Amino acid sequence: MPQTAITFQSNKLPLEGVVTLPDGFTPPYPAAVLCHHHPAFGGSMEHPVVLAIARALDQRGVATLRFNFRSVDGSQGAFSSGQEEQRDVLAALEVLMRWPSVQRRRVALVGYSLGAQAILQGLGSLKGAVALALISPPLHAFEGSPVGKDRRPRLLIVGEQDRLVGAQALREVVVAFERPAQLVVSPGADHTWRGHEPALAELVAAFLAQHLA
């Protein structure tokens, strides 16, 4: 799993990230941007959920860019509860779409909690992505988001025991979408996904392998 540490700009703020290219596959590769959860709860590009997804995608021949949102570890700027983080997602997407050996028309977005929120709320500017995987997305992030009308493949995943999102509440949101999306409720998992990272990663990897093929 060859990795390259990078720094890129988001509205003039330097952000740190890591690009992983799959070993044993022939370029150009499909790819995905991985967006971590809230830094106050340990969210970073090195979180076990993010790393598990990166490894699972690597095994499927999918390149990844995981990065730290503004204010996290070596990324500059101030945390803005998801508002300016939308710009960070767009900047990361643009970097990965321009990366040598990446197929720019086969790039997806993956977001966990805050990462999913930033994708949902910035969706109008994220047209370069061809598929979306949203893990434990906060319910308030759907307000004003065009995700329900979006034509792209969309996977939403929530833990059965997630008390912050609520599986039934998310199900009601997804059922109301104008265009159907795939919803998976993962047995036994809560918002942290602790102990369920491999199963979660496989769900995301299988979905993206299908829709980036």
Residue frames as qw, qx, qy, qz and C-alpha x, y, z in Angstrom:
[[0.000, 0.890, 0.456, 0.000, 0.00, 0.00, 0.00],
 [0.486, 0.147, 0.000, 0.861, 2.39, 2.78, -1.19],
 [0.158, -0.880, -0.421, 0.156, 1.60, 6.07, 0.56],
 [0.411, 0.351, 0.023, 0.841, 2.62, 9.66, -0.10],
 [0.219, -0.677, -0.438, 0.549, 2.27, 12.42, 2.51],
 [0.278, 0.504, 0.350, 0.739, 1.10, 15.65, 0.90],
 [0.045, -0.517, -0.365, 0.773, 0.16, 19.21, 1.74],
 [0.165, 0.473, 0.598, 0.626, -2.51, 20.99, -0.27],
 [0.027, 0.007, 0.173, -0.984, -4.37, 24.28, -0.07],
 [0.072, -0.637, -0.762, -0.085, -7.98, 24.86, 0.98],
 [0.041, -0.942, -0.234, -0.236, -8.81, 28.52, 0.48],
 [0.245, 0.770, -0.393, 0.439, -5.14, 29.37, 1.18],
 [0.633, -0.574, 0.440, -0.277, -4.98, 27.14, 4.26],
 [0.339, 0.411, -0.844, -0.062, -2.42, 24.32, 4.18],
 [0.873, -0.211, 0.200, -0.392, -3.99, 20.94, 4.92],
 [0.097, -0.460, 0.879, 0.084, -2.14, 17.66, 5.38],
 [0.892, 0.151, 0.072, -0.420, -3.12, 14.41, 3.74],
 [0.390, -0.338, 0.834, 0.196, -1.95, 11.00, 2.60],
 [0.716, 0.400, -0.284, -0.497, -2.44, 9.56, -0.88],
 [0.574, -0.222, 0.788, -0.005, -2.46, 5.76, -1.10],
 [0.575, 0.429, -0.472, -0.512, -2.12, 3.99, -4.44],
 [0.933, -0.108, 0.267, -0.216, -3.08, 0.30, -4.68],
 [0.147, -0.555, 0.784, 0.235, -0.24, -2.13, -5.20],
 [0.350, 0.025, 0.927, 0.136, -0.57, -4.82, -7.83],
 [0.440, 0.699, 0.540, -0.159, -3.21, -3.04, -9.92],
 [0.467, 0.234, 0.395, 0.755, -2.83, -1.27, -13.23],
 [0.051, 0.559, 0.206, -0.802, -3.39, 2.51, -13.38],
 [0.142, -0.391, 0.226, -0.881, -5.30, 4.66, -13.90],
 [0.179, -0.220, -0.891, 0.354, -7.05, 3.84, -10.63],
 [0.350, -0.732, -0.413, -0.413, -10.52, 4.68, -9.38],
 [0.323, 0.165, -0.496, 0.789, -10.21, 6.69, -6.19],
 [0.409, -0.748, -0.497, -0.163, -11.97, 8.04, -3.11],
 [0.041, 0.531, -0.350, 0.771, -11.55, 10.95, -0.72],
 [0.574, -0.407, -0.689, 0.171, -11.94, 9.89, 2.93],
 [0.124, -0.614, 0.103, -0.773, -13.32, 12.50, 5.36],
 [0.367, -0.069, -0.808, 0.456, -12.95, 11.87, 9.10],
 [0.362, -0.736, -0.559, -0.122, -15.34, 12.60, 11.98],
 [0.212, -0.939, -0.020, -0.271, -15.36, 15.36, 14.62],
 [0.487, 0.468, -0.536, 0.506, -11.89, 16.17, 16.01],
 [0.403, -0.526, 0.399, -0.634, -13.30, 16.68, 19.50],
 [0.906, -0.160, 0.275, -0.279, -14.02, 12.95, 19.53],
 [0.625, -0.365, 0.624, 0.296, -10.70, 11.85, 18.12],
 [0.726, 0.627, 0.282, -0.006, -11.44, 12.41, 14.46],
 [0.072, -0.739, 0.496, 0.450, -8.42, 12.54, 12.17],
 [0.689, 0.484, -0.437, -0.318, -7.12, 10.87, 9.04],
 [0.262, 0.336, -0.886, 0.185, -5.45, 8.26, 11.28],
 [0.644, -0.149, 0.418, -0.624, -8.69, 7.20, 13.00],
 [0.384, -0.090, 0.918, 0.042, -9.31, 3.41, 12.88],
 [0.594, 0.581, 0.493, -0.258, -12.47, 3.85, 10.77],
 [0.379, 0.840, -0.236, -0.310, -10.61, 5.87, 8.14],
 [0.090, -0.556, 0.809, 0.167, -7.62, 3.53, 8.10],
 [0.542, 0.116, 0.827, -0.094, -9.83, 0.45, 7.81],
 [0.600, 0.708, 0.277, -0.249, -11.63, 1.93, 4.81],
 [0.205, 0.808, -0.484, -0.268, -8.34, 2.93, 3.18],
 [0.280, -0.337, 0.894, 0.091, -7.02, -0.63, 3.55],
 [0.594, 0.350, 0.706, -0.162, -10.22, -2.21, 2.24],
 [0.515, 0.811, 0.033, -0.275, -10.25, 0.07, -0.80],
 [0.017, -0.691, 0.681, 0.243, -6.58, -0.60, -1.43],
 [0.442, -0.077, 0.893, 0.030, -7.37, -4.32, -1.64],
 [0.564, 0.607, 0.545, -0.130, -10.04, -3.52, -4.26],
 [0.544, 0.247, 0.373, 0.709, -7.65, -1.47, -6.39],
 [0.008, -0.910, -0.315, -0.268, -9.04, 1.92, -5.33],
 [0.421, 0.251, -0.274, 0.827, -6.66, 4.80, -4.55],
 [0.350, -0.805, -0.474, 0.067, -7.46, 7.06, -1.60],
 [0.211, 0.462, -0.241, 0.827, -6.76, 10.50, -0.23],
 [0.507, -0.692, -0.492, 0.148, -7.35, 10.77, 3.49],
 [0.270, 0.494, -0.131, 0.816, -6.73, 14.18, 5.03],
 [0.277, -0.436, -0.594, 0.616, -7.08, 16.23, 8.19],
 [0.022, 0.872, 0.418, 0.255, -9.72, 18.91, 8.24],
 [0.144, 0.695, -0.192, 0.678, -8.60, 22.44, 9.13],
 [0.408, -0.677, 0.353, -0.500, -7.25, 22.75, 12.70],
 [0.964, -0.224, 0.110, -0.096, -6.62, 19.01, 13.05],
 [0.844, -0.200, 0.214, 0.450, -3.01, 18.00, 13.78],
 [0.443, -0.237, 0.299, 0.811, -0.83, 19.57, 11.05],
 [0.177, 0.617, 0.557, 0.526, -3.66, 21.18, 9.09],
 [0.151, -0.020, -0.208, 0.966, -3.90, 24.92, 9.60],
 [0.319, -0.390, -0.368, -0.781, -6.92, 27.14, 10.32],
 [0.312, -0.107, 0.599, -0.729, -9.77, 27.10, 12.83],
 [0.047, 0.282, 0.957, 0.042, -12.47, 24.50, 13.27],
 [0.284, 0.011, -0.085, -0.955, -15.87, 25.74, 12.06],
 [0.519, 0.145, 0.697, -0.473, -18.28, 22.90, 12.97],
 [0.561, 0.334, 0.739, 0.164, -18.61, 21.81, 9.38],
 [0.337, 0.871, 0.181, -0.309, -19.18, 25.13, 7.64],
 [0.184, 0.819, -0.473, -0.268, -15.74, 25.84, 6.20],
 [0.514, -0.255, 0.813, 0.103, -14.88, 22.14, 6.21],
 [0.719, 0.573, 0.371, -0.133, -17.01, 21.94, 3.07],
 [0.340, 0.874, -0.324, -0.125, -14.21, 23.82, 1.32],
 [0.319, -0.546, 0.774, 0.044, -11.70, 21.28, 2.59],
 [0.721, 0.197, 0.662, -0.048, -13.66, 18.42, 1.01],
 [0.602, 0.787, 0.098, -0.095, -13.80, 20.25, -2.32],
 [0.062, 0.837, -0.536, -0.088, -10.07, 21.00, -2.19],
 [0.504, -0.303, 0.808, 0.016, -9.26, 17.35, -1.45],
 [0.736, 0.450, 0.498, -0.091, -11.53, 16.17, -4.26],
 [0.462, 0.870, -0.137, -0.106, -9.84, 18.49, -6.74],
 [0.177, -0.688, 0.700, 0.070, -6.39, 17.30, -5.66],
 [0.609, -0.065, 0.790, -0.007, -7.29, 13.64, -6.08],
 [0.689, 0.634, 0.329, -0.125, -8.95, 14.20, -9.45],
 [0.363, 0.875, -0.318, -0.048, -5.69, 15.75, -10.71],
 [0.563, -0.561, 0.603, 0.068, -3.42, 13.11, -9.20],
 [0.385, 0.481, -0.714, -0.334, -1.25, 11.25, -11.73],
 [0.195, 0.059, -0.978, -0.033, -2.48, 7.67, -12.26],
 [0.265, 0.357, 0.711, -0.545, -5.98, 8.44, -10.91],
 [0.078, 0.418, 0.721, 0.547, -8.95, 8.22, -13.27],
 [0.049, 0.017, 0.234, -0.971, -10.55, 11.62, -12.68],
 [0.559, -0.134, -0.312, -0.757, -14.00, 10.46, -13.79],
 [0.769, -0.239, -0.589, -0.070, -14.05, 7.65, -11.23],
 [0.218, 0.204, -0.575, 0.762, -13.59, 9.46, -7.90],
 [0.496, -0.606, -0.585, -0.210, -15.95, 9.04, -4.94],
 [0.125, -0.559, 0.378, -0.727, -16.46, 10.71, -1.57],
 [0.648, -0.338, -0.673, 0.113, -16.61, 8.91, 1.77],
 [0.095, -0.549, 0.289, -0.778, -17.54, 10.78, 4.94],
 [0.512, -0.315, -0.759, 0.251, -17.87, 9.65, 8.54],
 [0.286, -0.701, -0.500, 0.420, -20.10, 11.76, 10.85],
 [0.043, -0.792, 0.035, 0.607, -18.67, 15.31, 10.54],
 [0.193, -0.252, 0.694, 0.647, -17.13, 14.20, 7.25],
 [0.148, 0.473, 0.833, 0.246, -20.55, 13.09, 6.02],
 [0.001, -0.835, -0.387, 0.392, -22.00, 16.41, 7.19],
 [0.123, -0.613, 0.322, 0.711, -19.43, 18.40, 5.22],
 [0.152, 0.054, 0.821, 0.548, -20.23, 16.36, 2.10],
 [0.083, 0.644, 0.760, -0.003, -23.99, 16.74, 2.53],
 [0.032, -0.864, -0.249, 0.437, -23.85, 20.48, 3.10],
 [0.061, -0.639, 0.420, 0.641, -21.33, 21.14, 0.34],
 [0.645, 0.214, 0.722, 0.133, -22.88, 18.74, -2.15],
 [0.470, 0.839, 0.219, -0.162, -23.74, 21.41, -4.70],
 [0.151, 0.874, -0.435, -0.158, -20.06, 22.14, -5.33],
 [0.458, -0.396, 0.793, 0.066, -18.91, 18.51, -5.28],
 [0.788, 0.455, 0.023, -0.415, -20.06, 17.60, -8.76],
 [0.350, 0.599, -0.709, -0.122, -16.79, 15.89, -9.66],
 [0.316, -0.197, 0.891, -0.261, -17.55, 12.93, -7.39],
 [0.486, 0.036, -0.661, -0.570, -19.41, 10.02, -9.01],
 [0.673, -0.371, -0.633, -0.090, -20.57, 8.19, -5.85],
 [0.227, -0.607, 0.358, -0.672, -21.14, 8.99, -2.17],
 [0.662, -0.252, -0.691, 0.145, -20.75, 6.84, 0.95],
 [0.226, -0.613, 0.203, -0.729, -22.04, 8.53, 4.11],
 [0.577, -0.145, -0.755, 0.275, -21.36, 6.89, 7.47],
 [0.335, -0.559, -0.575, 0.494, -23.33, 7.92, 10.57],
 [0.160, 0.412, 0.207, 0.873, -24.46, 11.20, 8.94],
 [0.018, 0.270, 0.534, -0.801, -25.87, 13.75, 11.44],
 [0.221, 0.627, 0.745, 0.049, -29.58, 14.23, 10.81],
 [0.037, 0.855, 0.163, -0.491, -29.39, 18.03, 10.84],
 [0.243, -0.405, 0.553, 0.686, -26.95, 17.89, 7.92],
 [0.285, 0.378, 0.810, 0.346, -29.79, 16.82, 5.60],
 [0.109, 0.837, 0.391, -0.366, -31.54, 20.17, 6.06],
 [0.222, 0.870, -0.169, -0.407, -31.07, 22.11, 2.83],
 [0.297, -0.380, 0.785, 0.389, -28.94, 19.39, 1.25],
 [0.649, 0.377, -0.269, -0.604, -29.89, 18.30, -2.28],
 [0.127, -0.306, 0.943, 0.038, -28.85, 14.70, -1.56],
 [0.556, 0.279, 0.701, -0.349, -32.41, 13.40, -1.86],
 [0.632, 0.705, 0.081, -0.313, -32.57, 14.53, -5.49],
 [0.084, -0.678, 0.658, 0.318, -29.01, 13.56, -6.36],
 [0.858, 0.356, -0.210, -0.304, -28.64, 11.17, -9.28],
 [0.302, 0.547, -0.768, 0.141, -25.39, 9.59, -8.10],
 [0.756, -0.219, -0.615, 0.049, -25.19, 6.23, -6.29],
 [0.209, -0.620, 0.385, -0.651, -25.45, 6.94, -2.55],
 [0.681, -0.198, -0.688, 0.150, -24.79, 4.57, 0.32],
 [0.316, -0.645, 0.278, -0.638, -25.80, 5.56, 3.85],
 [0.672, -0.066, -0.708, 0.207, -24.65, 3.44, 6.78],
 [0.368, -0.617, 0.281, -0.636, -25.66, 3.71, 10.42],
 [0.188, 0.128, -0.921, 0.315, -25.04, 1.51, 13.44],
 [0.473, -0.485, -0.690, -0.254, -28.04, -0.22, 14.95],
 [0.536, -0.598, -0.451, 0.390, -27.03, 1.15, 18.38],
 [0.319, 0.239, 0.030, 0.917, -26.15, 4.68, 17.20],
 [0.167, -0.707, -0.589, 0.353, -27.80, 7.00, 19.72],
 [0.128, -0.474, 0.084, 0.867, -26.51, 10.18, 18.06],
 [0.204, 0.101, -0.574, -0.786, -28.07, 9.52, 14.66],
 [0.600, 0.173, 0.568, -0.537, -30.72, 6.89, 15.27],
 [0.213, -0.012, 0.874, 0.437, -31.24, 4.14, 12.74],
 [0.216, 0.629, 0.746, -0.023, -35.00, 4.61, 12.49],
 [0.063, 0.847, 0.107, -0.516, -34.70, 8.37, 12.17],
 [0.085, -0.480, 0.609, 0.626, -32.18, 8.01, 9.34],
 [0.255, 0.248, 0.900, 0.251, -34.40, 5.42, 7.67],
 [0.206, 0.785, 0.527, -0.253, -37.25, 7.94, 7.63],
 [0.009, 0.757, -0.247, -0.604, -34.99, 10.55, 6.03],
 [0.152, -0.263, 0.805, 0.510, -33.82, 8.17, 3.31],
 [0.287, 0.452, 0.844, 0.032, -37.32, 6.87, 2.54],
 [0.197, 0.849, 0.307, -0.384, -38.36, 10.46, 1.80],
 [0.242, -0.416, 0.505, 0.717, -35.63, 10.92, -0.85],
 [0.622, 0.562, -0.031, -0.545, -36.95, 11.70, -4.32],
 [0.675, 0.469, -0.559, -0.104, -34.34, 9.36, -5.77],
 [0.929, -0.359, -0.069, -0.052, -33.76, 6.05, -3.98],
 [0.147, 0.709, -0.643, 0.252, -30.52, 5.48, -2.09],
 [0.766, -0.058, -0.632, 0.100, -29.06, 2.42, -0.38],
 [0.397, -0.674, 0.351, -0.515, -29.34, 2.33, 3.43],
 [0.713, 0.023, -0.680, 0.172, -27.54, -0.23, 5.60],
 [0.548, -0.696, 0.225, -0.406, -28.18, -0.60, 9.34],
 [0.514, 0.380, -0.738, 0.218, -25.21, -2.44, 10.84],
 [0.783, -0.500, -0.344, -0.136, -26.12, -4.81, 13.71],
 [0.785, -0.427, -0.232, 0.385, -24.50, -4.08, 17.06],
 [0.496, 0.209, -0.021, 0.842, -22.54, -1.00, 15.99],
 [0.138, -0.848, -0.357, 0.368, -22.82, 2.41, 17.62],
 [0.283, 0.958, -0.013, -0.045, -21.59, 5.83, 16.49],
 [0.300, -0.757, 0.545, 0.202, -17.96, 5.02, 17.28],
 [0.845, 0.398, -0.312, -0.172, -17.92, 1.81, 15.19],
 [0.168, -0.616, 0.749, -0.180, -15.45, 0.43, 17.69],
 [0.500, -0.107, 0.855, -0.092, -14.92, -3.27, 16.99],
 [0.649, 0.545, 0.516, -0.122, -16.93, -3.01, 13.76],
 [0.051, 0.744, -0.347, -0.569, -14.37, -1.23, 11.59],
 [0.203, -0.184, 0.857, 0.437, -13.59, -4.21, 9.28],
 [0.289, 0.514, 0.808, 0.013, -17.27, -4.89, 8.53],
 [0.168, 0.863, 0.184, -0.439, -17.93, -1.20, 7.93],
 [0.079, -0.610, 0.541, 0.573, -14.91, -0.91, 5.65],
 [0.273, 0.070, 0.902, 0.328, -16.03, -3.91, 3.62],
 [0.294, 0.722, 0.595, -0.193, -19.49, -2.37, 3.10],
 [0.112, 0.862, -0.111, -0.481, -17.93, 0.82, 1.78],
 [0.185, -0.451, 0.731, 0.478, -15.36, -0.99, -0.35],
 [0.362, 0.287, 0.871, 0.168, -17.91, -3.31, -1.95],
 [0.277, 0.828, 0.404, -0.272, -20.20, -0.39, -2.78],
 [0.062, 0.833, -0.295, -0.464, -17.43, 1.71, -4.32],
 [0.318, -0.232, 0.829, 0.396, -15.89, -1.21, -6.20],
 [0.399, 0.517, 0.756, 0.044, -19.28, -1.73, -7.83],
 [0.237, 0.907, 0.318, -0.140, -19.93, 1.89, -8.72],
 [0.068, -0.829, 0.387, 0.397, -16.39, 2.88, -9.69],
 [0.684, -0.010, 0.671, 0.286, -15.89, -0.13, -11.95]]
